[in-house]
């Protein structure tokens, strides 16, 4: 009898379990790191109650905090909003927060250089990979009832040798969400 390996963790009063999804590697070993995630505090998700798809990186608007900003504040969908990468706060290190050309680092240093172009984001990692966020229409989620982007999903990862993974999403305008629908690696498409 076979078994599926996973990782159990407890955090913020919730039981979490992640089951990795094995994906064949592409050129130079490029592959997405996807998983089926369970959180006991989550409601109905893409894969059922408490279940969702993990491993899809994103940048989203997030609240100001007293620790970083000196004030507490919510998301207002304007230039005063703050930004988070995969839940970790981005700190502006050059340029003006939320403006084209601004550069950021993560609150807990990951040595990634994150830049905002005014339309989409890029993140260069210490391993030489470049992540693009929101550089395609299907990888941007607008706030409900607004024409302002609230989340920029990863749409492409490129390694130092210029091998790339392109992420493809299906938009659900009524729910203001984007559903992952597959990816392309070199000339092979996985659906």
C-alpha positions as CSV (number, residue, x, y, z in Angstrom):
1,X,0.0,0.0,0.0
2,X,1.4,3.4,-1.0
3,X,1.4,6.6,0.9
4,X,1.5,10.3,0.2
5,X,4.0,12.4,2.1
6,X,3.0,15.8,3.4
7,X,4.0,18.4,6.0
8,X,1.9,19.1,9.1
9,X,2.2,22.5,10.9
10,X,0.2,24.4,13.4
11,X,-0.1,28.2,13.2
12,X,-2.4,30.9,14.4
13,X,-4.7,28.3,15.9
14,X,-5.1,26.3,12.7
15,X,-3.9,22.9,11.6
16,X,-2.2,23.1,8.2
17,X,-1.2,20.2,6.0
18,X,0.6,20.5,2.6
19,X,0.8,17.7,0.1
20,X,3.3,18.3,-2.7
21,X,2.2,17.8,-6.3
22,X,4.9,16.1,-8.3
23,X,5.4,18.0,-11.6
24,X,8.0,16.8,-14.2
25,X,10.9,19.2,-14.6
26,X,11.4,21.2,-17.7
27,X,14.6,22.5,-19.2
28,X,17.4,22.9,-16.7
29,X,15.1,21.5,-14.0
30,X,12.7,24.4,-14.0
31,X,9.4,23.4,-12.5
32,X,6.7,24.9,-10.3
33,X,6.5,23.9,-6.7
34,X,2.8,23.2,-6.3
35,X,1.0,21.6,-3.4
36,X,-2.5,20.8,-2.1
37,X,-2.9,22.8,1.1
38,X,-5.4,22.2,3.9
39,X,-6.1,24.8,6.6
40,X,-8.6,23.9,9.4
41,X,-9.7,27.6,9.7
42,X,-10.4,28.1,6.0
43,X,-13.8,28.1,4.4
44,X,-14.8,26.7,1.1
45,X,-11.8,26.8,-1.2
46,X,-10.9,25.9,-4.8
47,X,-10.4,22.2,-3.8
48,X,-13.1,21.9,-1.2
49,X,-13.7,23.1,2.4
50,X,-10.3,24.1,3.8
51,X,-8.4,23.0,0.7
52,X,-6.5,25.2,-1.8
53,X,-3.7,25.2,-4.3
54,X,-0.3,26.2,-2.8
55,X,2.9,27.4,-4.5
56,X,1.5,30.2,-6.6
57,X,3.4,33.3,-5.6
58,X,1.6,36.7,-5.5
59,X,2.0,40.3,-4.5
60,X,-1.1,41.9,-2.9
61,X,-2.0,45.2,-1.2
62,X,-1.8,44.9,2.6
63,X,-2.3,47.0,5.7
64,X,0.0,49.5,7.4
65,X,1.4,48.3,10.7
66,X,2.5,50.2,13.7
67,X,5.8,48.2,13.8
68,X,6.8,49.3,10.3
69,X,4.8,52.4,9.5
70,X,4.2,53.9,12.9
71,X,0.4,53.8,12.3
72,X,-2.2,51.1,11.7
73,X,-4.3,51.3,8.6
74,X,-6.3,49.2,6.1
75,X,-6.2,48.9,2.4
76,X,-7.7,52.0,0.6
77,X,-6.7,51.1,-3.0
78,X,-4.5,54.2,-3.4
79,X,-0.8,55.2,-3.3
80,X,-0.8,54.9,0.5
81,X,-1.4,51.2,0.5
82,X,1.4,48.8,1.4
83,X,2.4,45.6,-0.4
84,X,3.1,42.0,0.6
85,X,4.9,39.3,-1.3
86,X,3.5,35.8,-0.4
87,X,2.2,37.4,2.9
88,X,5.5,39.0,3.8
89,X,5.6,42.8,3.9
90,X,7.6,44.7,1.2
91,X,9.6,47.7,2.5
92,X,10.4,50.5,0.0
93,X,14.2,51.1,-0.2
94,X,14.3,53.5,-3.1
95,X,11.7,55.5,-5.0
96,X,8.3,56.4,-3.6
97,X,6.0,53.6,-2.3
98,X,3.5,52.5,-5.0
99,X,5.1,54.6,-7.7
100,X,6.8,53.4,-10.9
101,X,10.4,52.6,-10.4
102,X,10.2,52.0,-6.7
103,X,12.3,49.1,-5.3
104,X,11.6,47.0,-2.3
105,X,13.0,44.3,0.0
106,X,11.1,41.8,2.1
107,X,10.6,42.6,5.8
108,X,12.5,39.4,6.7
109,X,15.4,39.7,4.3
110,X,15.3,37.1,1.5
111,X,17.9,39.1,-0.7
112,X,15.3,39.5,-3.5
113,X,15.2,42.8,-5.3
114,X,11.5,43.6,-5.9
115,X,10.6,46.4,-8.4
116,X,7.3,48.0,-9.3
117,X,7.0,49.3,-12.9
118,X,3.7,51.1,-12.4
119,X,1.8,48.3,-14.1
120,X,3.5,45.0,-12.9
121,X,6.2,43.8,-10.5
122,X,9.5,41.9,-10.9
123,X,11.5,40.1,-8.3
124,X,15.1,39.0,-8.8
125,X,16.1,36.3,-6.4
126,X,19.6,35.6,-5.0
127,X,19.5,32.3,-7.0
128,X,19.3,34.2,-10.3
129,X,15.6,33.6,-11.0
130,X,13.3,36.5,-12.1
131,X,9.6,36.4,-11.1
132,X,7.1,38.5,-13.0
133,X,3.8,39.4,-11.3
134,X,0.8,40.8,-13.1
135,X,2.4,41.3,-16.5
136,X,-0.5,39.6,-18.2
137,X,-4.2,40.5,-18.0
138,X,-5.1,37.1,-16.6
139,X,-2.6,37.5,-13.7
140,X,-4.1,40.7,-12.3
141,X,-7.1,40.7,-9.9
142,X,-9.0,43.9,-9.5
143,X,-10.8,44.9,-6.3
144,X,-14.6,44.3,-6.6
145,X,-16.4,47.3,-8.0
146,X,-13.1,49.1,-8.7
147,X,-10.7,49.3,-11.7
148,X,-7.7,49.1,-9.3
149,X,-5.5,45.9,-9.0
150,X,-5.6,44.3,-5.6
151,X,-3.4,41.3,-6.4
152,X,-0.6,40.6,-9.0
153,X,-0.2,36.8,-9.4
154,X,3.0,35.3,-10.7
155,X,2.8,35.0,-14.5
156,X,6.4,34.0,-15.4
157,X,9.6,32.7,-13.8
158,X,12.8,32.9,-15.7
159,X,16.1,31.4,-14.6
160,X,19.6,32.8,-15.3
161,X,19.9,30.8,-18.6
162,X,16.6,32.4,-19.8
163,X,14.5,29.2,-19.4
164,X,11.0,30.1,-18.4
165,X,7.7,28.9,-16.9
166,X,4.6,30.8,-17.9
167,X,1.6,30.7,-15.6
168,X,-1.9,30.8,-17.1
169,X,-5.1,31.7,-15.2
170,X,-8.8,31.8,-15.9
171,X,-10.5,35.0,-14.7
172,X,-13.7,34.9,-12.7
173,X,-14.9,38.6,-12.8
174,X,-17.9,37.9,-10.6
175,X,-15.9,36.6,-7.7
176,X,-12.9,39.0,-8.4
177,X,-10.6,36.0,-8.5
178,X,-8.2,34.2,-10.8
179,X,-8.1,30.4,-11.0
180,X,-4.8,28.7,-12.0
181,X,-5.4,26.8,-15.2
182,X,-2.0,25.5,-16.2
183,X,1.5,26.5,-17.3
184,X,3.8,26.3,-20.2
185,X,7.4,25.2,-19.9
186,X,9.4,25.5,-23.2
187,X,7.1,24.1,-25.8
188,X,5.1,21.8,-23.5
189,X,1.9,22.9,-21.9
190,X,0.5,21.3,-18.8
191,X,-3.2,21.6,-18.1
